[in-house]
Amino acid sequence: MSYELLTGLSLITIGLSGILILSGLVLIKLGKREWHRRAMLTASILALLFLVFYGIKYFSYPPKPYEGPMKGLYLFVLISHSILAAINLPLAVVTVFFGLTGRLEKHRKVAPYTAGVWIYVAITGWLIYAFLSIG
């Protein structure tokens, strides 16, 4: 697969997963439990696909260094994104596990944190792409 195709697939899958997380939050607030479940599971599948595409890209093509004028801001976004992305994977697994096994009290406690981290990681992933495209 080409660098451009892998980049596009990565951006689409993580972007859609973030949108589905937001949709899932709205759906649960509206009391639409089954639609919430579907949105969140689809977001999880898309996030797994993102990891596959990103992994293939990372190991097939060397990462590009940022050469632009906003190096400090870029590094802040990159470092915070990387740390939270690493935290988000186990957090998401636990959250999905609690939801699927009916441990709803635990699910309700951890899910808002998971959603917030997930959305931040999705947005900053796109920002990192923008930084590298411009700089």
VODO-548166 format. One record per residue: residue number from 0; x, y, z of N, C-alpha, C in turn. Coordinates in Angstrom, 3 decimals. Layout:
# VODO-548166
{site NUM; {X; Y; Z}; {X; Y; Z}; {X; Y; Z}}
...
//
This chain:
# VODO-548166
{site 0; {0.840; -1.183; 0.000}; {0.000; 0.000; 0.000}; {0.882; 1.242; 0.000}}
{site 1; {0.426; 2.263; -0.675}; {1.201; 3.500; -0.755}; {1.075; 4.307; 0.537}}
{site 2; {2.032; 5.199; 0.727}; {2.026; 6.095; 1.881}; {0.736; 6.916; 1.911}}
{site 3; {0.340; 7.430; 0.758}; {-0.853; 8.269; 0.676}; {-2.110; 7.478; 1.034}}
{site 4; {-2.225; 6.256; 0.529}; {-3.391; 5.427; 0.835}; {-3.448; 5.099; 2.323}}
{site 5; {-2.311; 4.710; 2.898}; {-2.281; 4.391; 4.324}; {-2.606; 5.617; 5.180}}
{site 6; {-2.097; 6.767; 4.774}; {-2.397; 8.003; 5.495}; {-3.893; 8.309; 5.419}}
{site 7; {-4.464; 8.212; 4.222}; {-5.891; 8.463; 4.052}; {-6.750; 7.507; 4.867}}
{site 8; {-6.412; 6.234; 4.828}; {-7.174; 5.239; 5.595}; {-7.042; 5.491; 7.099}}
{site 9; {-5.859; 5.885; 7.530}; {-5.653; 6.198; 8.946}; {-6.507; 7.391; 9.368}}
{site 10; {-6.481; 8.445; 8.569}; {-7.253; 9.647; 8.895}; {-8.757; 9.373; 8.896}}
{site 11; {-9.215; 8.614; 7.928}; {-10.647; 8.314; 7.843}; {-11.095; 7.463; 9.026}}
{site 12; {-10.350; 6.404; 9.320}; {-10.793; 5.504; 10.390}; {-10.754; 6.177; 11.759}}
{site 13; {-9.705; 6.935; 12.065}; {-9.657; 7.572; 13.384}; {-10.642; 8.734; 13.462}}
{site 14; {-10.829; 9.446; 12.354}; {-11.806; 10.532; 12.338}; {-13.231; 10.027; 12.535}}
{site 15; {-13.583; 8.976; 11.811}; {-14.921; 8.398; 11.967}; {-15.121; 7.812; 13.359}}
{site 16; {-14.078; 7.220; 13.917}; {-14.225; 6.672; 15.271}; {-14.504; 7.795; 16.267}}
{site 17; {-13.823; 8.917; 16.118}; {-14.083; 10.069; 16.994}; {-15.496; 10.599; 16.848}}
{site 18; {-15.964; 10.683; 15.612}; {-17.341; 11.141; 15.363}; {-18.342; 10.169; 15.973}}
{site 19; {-18.073; 8.873; 15.857}; {-18.974; 7.879; 16.445}; {-18.956; 7.930; 17.970}}
{site 20; {-17.813; 8.233; 18.569}; {-17.768; 8.399; 20.023}; {-18.673; 9.563; 20.436}}
{site 21; {-18.546; 10.680; 19.739}; {-19.430; 11.823; 20.030}; {-20.896; 11.450; 19.826}}
{site 22; {-21.183; 10.740; 18.748}; {-22.554; 10.300; 18.485}; {-23.055; 9.382; 19.594}}
{site 23; {-22.194; 8.476; 20.036}; {-22.564; 7.564; 21.116}; {-22.890; 8.294; 22.403}}
{site 24; {-22.156; 9.367; 22.683}; {-22.447; 10.169; 23.873}; {-23.823; 10.811; 23.771}}
{site 25; {-24.139; 11.346; 22.612}; {-25.458; 11.948; 22.399}; {-26.547; 10.880; 22.510}}
{site 26; {-26.315; 9.743; 21.890}; {-27.312; 8.669; 21.896}; {-27.614; 8.169; 23.302}}
{site 27; {-26.615; 8.019; 24.141}; {-26.875; 7.536; 25.505}; {-27.605; 8.601; 26.314}}
{site 28; {-27.299; 9.872; 26.077}; {-28.028; 10.959; 26.761}; {-29.503; 10.971; 26.356}}
{site 29; {-29.776; 10.540; 25.109}; {-31.157; 10.463; 24.617}; {-31.850; 9.165; 25.021}}
{site 30; {-31.123; 8.294; 25.722}; {-31.706; 7.037; 26.164}; {-31.741; 5.947; 25.099}}
{site 31; {-31.026; 6.123; 24.042}; {-30.992; 5.154; 22.933}; {-29.840; 4.172; 23.174}}
{site 32; {-30.036; 3.255; 24.113}; {-28.961; 2.341; 24.530}; {-28.428; 1.470; 23.402}}
{site 33; {-29.319; 0.884; 22.609}; {-28.858; -0.021; 21.545}; {-28.069; 0.744; 20.483}}
{site 34; {-28.537; 1.941; 20.123}; {-27.807; 2.739; 19.137}; {-26.483; 3.220; 19.702}}
{site 35; {-26.462; 3.529; 21.012}; {-25.214; 3.890; 21.689}; {-24.225; 2.725; 21.588}}
{site 36; {-24.689; 1.537; 21.905}; {-23.844; 0.337; 21.850}; {-23.276; 0.140; 20.451}}
{site 37; {-24.125; 0.267; 19.444}; {-23.672; 0.090; 18.056}; {-22.637; 1.138; 17.662}}
{site 38; {-22.886; 2.385; 18.038}; {-21.948; 3.465; 17.694}; {-20.593; 3.228; 18.352}}
{site 39; {-20.613; 2.831; 19.627}; {-19.364; 2.640; 20.349}; {-18.595; 1.419; 19.851}}
{site 40; {-19.298; 0.342; 19.550}; {-18.610; -0.837; 19.020}; {-18.043; -0.571; 17.625}}
{site 41; {-18.779; 0.168; 16.811}; {-18.275; 0.532; 15.485}; {-17.056; 1.441; 15.620}}
{site 42; {-17.105; 2.386; 16.566}; {-15.947; 3.250; 16.825}; {-14.743; 2.415; 17.231}}
{site 43; {-14.968; 1.389; 18.037}; {-13.879; 0.523; 18.485}; {-13.277; -0.261; 17.325}}
{site 44; {-14.123; -0.780; 16.456}; {-13.640; -1.513; 15.277}; {-12.834; -0.587; 14.371}}
{site 45; {-13.336; 0.625; 14.162}; {-12.605; 1.584; 13.332}; {-11.265; 1.958; 13.959}}
{site 46; {-11.230; 2.061; 15.284}; {-9.969; 2.367; 15.962}; {-8.974; 1.223; 15.792}}
{site 47; {-9.457; 0.003; 15.836}; {-8.568; -1.143; 15.597}; {-8.041; -1.131; 14.165}}
{site 48; {-8.910; -0.810; 13.212}; {-8.463; -0.686; 11.820}; {-7.417; 0.425; 11.688}}
{site 49; {-7.646; 1.536; 12.394}; {-6.660; 2.612; 12.395}; {-5.300; 2.085; 12.851}}
{site 50; {-5.298; 1.327; 13.940}; {-4.029; 0.796; 14.452}; {-3.327; -0.075; 13.418}}
{site 51; {-4.090; -0.857; 12.681}; {-3.505; -1.701; 11.630}; {-2.889; -0.823; 10.540}}
{site 52; {-3.672; 0.136; 10.029}; {-3.176; 1.007; 8.948}; {-1.978; 1.834; 9.416}}
{site 53; {-2.075; 2.391; 10.626}; {-0.984; 3.203; 11.150}; {0.270; 2.348; 11.348}}
{site 54; {0.099; 1.145; 11.876}; {1.242; 0.256; 12.084}; {1.936; -0.102; 10.784}}
{site 55; {1.152; -0.423; 9.760}; {1.732; -0.737; 8.442}; {2.492; 0.475; 7.910}}
{site 56; {1.882; 1.654; 8.031}; {2.531; 2.877; 7.541}; {3.811; 3.166; 8.319}}
{site 57; {3.744; 3.052; 9.630}; {4.896; 3.371; 10.479}; {6.088; 2.464; 10.158}}
{site 58; {5.818; 1.177; 9.957}; {6.915; 0.250; 9.705}; {7.333; 0.188; 8.241}}
{site 59; {6.499; 0.697; 7.337}; {6.830; 0.695; 5.915}; {7.513; 1.975; 5.450}}
{site 60; {7.197; 3.072; 6.110}; {7.729; 4.379; 5.709}; {8.268; 5.089; 6.942}}
{site 61; {9.478; 5.639; 6.866}; {10.028; 6.328; 8.048}; {9.192; 7.565; 8.392}}
{site 62; {9.006; 7.822; 9.687}; {8.241; 9.015; 10.081}; {8.914; 10.290; 9.587}}
{site 63; {8.091; 11.267; 9.226}; {8.611; 12.556; 8.764}; {8.850; 13.470; 9.962}}
{site 64; {10.005; 14.147; 10.001}; {10.214; 15.134; 11.068}; {9.455; 16.424; 10.740}}
{site 65; {9.038; 17.128; 11.774}; {8.383; 18.419; 11.578}; {9.454; 19.479; 11.384}}
{site 66; {9.329; 20.247; 10.317}; {10.329; 21.272; 9.981}; {9.755; 22.691; 10.053}}
{site 67; {8.520; 22.835; 10.530}; {7.845; 24.124; 10.504}; {8.226; 25.056; 11.640}}
{site 68; {7.605; 26.234; 11.654}; {7.962; 27.282; 12.617}; {7.345; 27.096; 14.012}}
{site 69; {6.391; 26.203; 14.168}; {5.710; 26.041; 15.456}; {6.150; 24.754; 16.156}}
{site 70; {7.443; 24.575; 16.249}; {8.006; 23.332; 16.785}; {7.539; 23.052; 18.218}}
{site 71; {7.508; 24.072; 19.054}; {7.079; 23.899; 20.441}; {5.639; 23.408; 20.541}}
{site 72; {4.754; 24.043; 19.795}; {3.352; 23.633; 19.790}; {3.209; 22.228; 19.217}}
{site 73; {3.917; 21.961; 18.128}; {3.880; 20.633; 17.517}; {4.320; 19.570; 18.517}}
{site 74; {5.429; 19.807; 19.209}; {5.933; 18.820; 20.169}; {4.957; 18.612; 21.321}}
{site 75; {4.320; 19.682; 21.789}; {3.308; 19.545; 22.846}; {2.162; 18.659; 22.371}}
{site 76; {1.664; 18.935; 21.172}; {0.560; 18.143; 20.618}; {1.002; 16.696; 20.417}}
{site 77; {2.172; 16.501; 19.847}; {2.673; 15.146; 19.578}; {2.867; 14.342; 20.864}}
{site 78; {3.504; 14.952; 21.857}; {3.780; 14.231; 23.105}; {2.488; 13.927; 23.854}}
{site 79; {1.604; 14.919; 23.980}; {0.341; 14.666; 24.683}; {-0.491; 13.632; 23.935}}
{site 80; {-0.509; 13.709; 22.611}; {-1.230; 12.737; 21.786}; {-0.669; 11.332; 22.016}}
{site 81; {0.640; 11.198; 21.976}; {1.275; 9.879; 22.101}; {1.011; 9.251; 23.464}}
{site 82; {1.151; 10.038; 24.522}; {0.918; 9.521; 25.876}; {-0.543; 9.106; 26.037}}
{site 83; {-1.458; 9.972; 25.628}; {-2.877; 9.657; 25.796}; {-3.338; 8.533; 24.874}}
{site 84; {-2.747; 8.419; 23.694}; {-3.092; 7.300; 22.802}; {-2.689; 5.978; 23.445}}
{site 85; {-1.516; 5.953; 24.091}; {-1.066; 4.731; 24.761}; {-1.979; 4.381; 25.935}}
{site 86; {-2.457; 5.387; 26.646}; {-3.375; 5.163; 27.766}; {-4.754; 4.745; 27.266}}
{site 87; {-5.158; 5.304; 26.126}; {-6.519; 5.084; 25.645}; {-6.806; 3.639; 25.251}}
{site 88; {-5.824; 2.935; 24.727}; {-6.086; 1.555; 24.296}; {-6.554; 0.678; 25.456}}
{site 89; {-5.805; 0.564; 26.554}; {-6.326; -0.260; 27.652}; {-7.591; 0.329; 28.281}}
{site 90; {-7.689; 1.646; 28.327}; {-8.882; 2.296; 28.864}; {-10.110; 1.927; 28.038}}
{site 91; {-9.967; 1.935; 26.725}; {-11.077; 1.579; 25.839}; {-11.461; 0.111; 26.003}}
{site 92; {-10.468; -0.759; 26.122}; {-10.748; -2.192; 26.296}; {-11.545; -2.418; 27.578}}
{site 93; {-11.126; -1.774; 28.666}; {-11.826; -1.914; 29.949}; {-13.252; -1.363; 29.839}}
{site 94; {-13.396; -0.213; 29.214}; {-14.705; 0.415; 29.081}; {-15.656; -0.456; 28.272}}
{site 95; {-15.196; -0.969; 27.147}; {-16.020; -1.848; 26.315}; {-16.351; -3.130; 27.084}}
{site 96; {-15.365; -3.682; 27.772}; {-15.587; -4.902; 28.555}; {-16.685; -4.690; 29.600}}
{site 97; {-16.591; -3.599; 30.350}; {-17.616; -3.310; 31.360}; {-19.000; -3.165; 30.723}}
{site 98; {-19.061; -2.481; 29.585}; {-20.346; -2.296; 28.912}; {-20.937; -3.599; 28.410}}
{site 99; {-20.095; -4.428; 27.787}; {-20.587; -5.682; 27.203}; {-20.938; -6.738; 28.245}}
{site 100; {-20.305; -6.662; 29.409}; {-20.575; -7.667; 30.448}; {-21.622; -7.193; 31.453}}
{site 101; {-22.250; -6.050; 31.175}; {-23.332; -5.573; 32.029}; {-22.891; -4.927; 33.328}}
{site 102; {-21.628; -4.624; 33.449}; {-21.126; -3.937; 34.647}; {-21.281; -2.437; 34.430}}
{site 103; {-22.539; -2.025; 34.365}; {-22.856; -0.669; 33.915}; {-22.420; 0.415; 34.895}}
{site 104; {-22.416; 0.121; 36.179}; {-21.961; 1.123; 37.146}; {-20.484; 1.455; 36.912}}
{site 105; {-19.668; 0.423; 36.722}; {-18.245; 0.647; 36.429}; {-18.078; 1.286; 35.052}}
{site 106; {-18.882; 0.849; 34.098}; {-18.835; 1.415; 32.747}; {-19.121; 2.912; 32.793}}
{site 107; {-20.155; 3.290; 33.529}; {-20.533; 4.712; 33.627}; {-19.448; 5.561; 34.280}}
{site 108; {-18.677; 4.959; 35.183}; {-17.615; 5.717; 35.859}; {-16.423; 5.977; 34.945}}
{site 109; {-16.043; 4.979; 34.152}; {-14.828; 5.101; 33.339}; {-15.104; 5.658; 31.944}}
{site 110; {-16.305; 5.454; 31.428}; {-16.621; 5.832; 30.047}; {-16.419; 7.321; 29.736}}
{site 111; {-16.797; 8.241; 30.615}; {-16.564; 9.658; 30.271}; {-15.081; 9.991; 30.088}}
{site 112; {-14.223; 9.381; 30.891}; {-12.780; 9.615; 30.745}; {-12.279; 9.016; 29.426}}
{site 113; {-12.755; 7.812; 29.147}; {-12.345; 7.156; 27.905}; {-12.765; 7.989; 26.704}}
{site 114; {-14.006; 8.445; 26.717}; {-14.510; 9.237; 25.585}; {-13.714; 10.526; 25.417}}
{site 115; {-13.428; 11.208; 26.512}; {-12.665; 12.454; 26.430}; {-11.269; 12.246; 25.873}}
{site 116; {-10.597; 11.217; 26.364}; {-9.252; 10.906; 25.877}; {-9.315; 10.516; 24.406}}
{site 117; {-10.287; 9.676; 24.056}; {-10.436; 9.196; 22.681}; {-10.625; 10.365; 21.715}}
{site 118; {-11.510; 11.270; 22.069}; {-11.790; 12.420; 21.203}; {-10.546; 13.306; 21.072}}
{site 119; {-9.835; 13.527; 22.194}; {-8.607; 14.313; 22.146}; {-7.583; 13.659; 21.224}}
{site 120; {-7.421; 12.359; 21.348}; {-6.454; 11.638; 20.529}; {-6.843; 11.701; 19.047}}
{site 121; {-8.126; 11.574; 18.744}; {-8.567; 11.652; 17.351}; {-8.299; 13.047; 16.771}}
{site 122; {-8.637; 14.074; 17.530}; {-8.440; 15.452; 17.045}; {-6.954; 15.766; 16.892}}
{site 123; {-6.165; 15.403; 17.885}; {-4.735; 15.711; 17.803}; {-4.041; 14.870; 16.732}}
{site 124; {-4.571; 13.698; 16.428}; {-4.030; 12.916; 15.307}; {-4.169; 13.683; 13.998}}
{site 125; {-5.331; 14.278; 13.809}; {-5.545; 15.110; 12.623}; {-4.657; 16.348; 12.659}}
{site 126; {-4.471; 16.938; 13.851}; {-3.598; 18.117; 13.966}; {-2.149; 17.767; 13.606}}
{site 127; {-1.689; 16.622; 14.061}; {-0.334; 16.192; 13.736}; {-0.175; 16.044; 12.226}}
{site 128; {-1.173; 15.435; 11.595}; {-1.158; 15.323; 10.130}; {-1.080; 16.720; 9.491}}
{site 129; {-1.879; 17.660; 10.000}; {-1.876; 19.018; 9.448}; {-0.512; 19.683; 9.635}}
{site 130; {0.058; 19.549; 10.828}; {1.407; 20.095; 11.075}; {2.402; 19.548; 10.057}}
{site 131; {2.403; 18.242; 9.876}; {3.377; 17.621; 8.965}; {3.117; 17.976; 7.508}}
{site 132; {1.864; 18.214; 7.165}; {1.521; 18.581; 5.775}; {1.943; 20.008; 5.463}}
{site 133; {1.825; 20.897; 6.450}; {2.144; 22.314; 6.251}; {3.639; 22.559; 6.431}}
{site 134; {4.210; 21.954; 7.498}; {5.617; 22.228; 7.842}; {6.483; 21.221; 7.266}}
//
